[in-house]
């Protein structure tokens, strides 16, 4: 999923949070792997938990900037 770039064919554009809100899946049996900014990861984790995804089924890697 691409948040800033214009999506190429086969890709989805926009914010992950908005896409998740539109899904009609069984979140109780879902697993997620998130990578991106810590703000995005925190927002998506909260949304997934709210929708029923067990916290143990959510994995993440936060991108950090280096100097």
FENHUWO-V686394 format. One record per run of one state. SS is the DSSP state (alpha for helix, beta for strand, coil for the rest). FROM is the first residue (numbers start at 0). TO is the last residue. If there is no record, write none. Layout:
BEGIN
ss->SS from->FROM to->TO
ss->SS from->FROM to->TO
END
This chain:
BEGIN
ss->coil from->0 to->0
ss->beta from->1 to->1
ss->coil from->2 to->11
ss->beta from->12 to->12
ss->coil from->13 to->14
ss->alpha from->15 to->21
ss->coil from->22 to->25
ss->alpha from->26 to->28
ss->coil from->29 to->30
ss->beta from->31 to->35
ss->coil from->36 to->36
ss->alpha from->37 to->50
ss->coil from->51 to->53
ss->alpha from->54 to->56
ss->beta from->57 to->61
ss->coil from->62 to->66
END
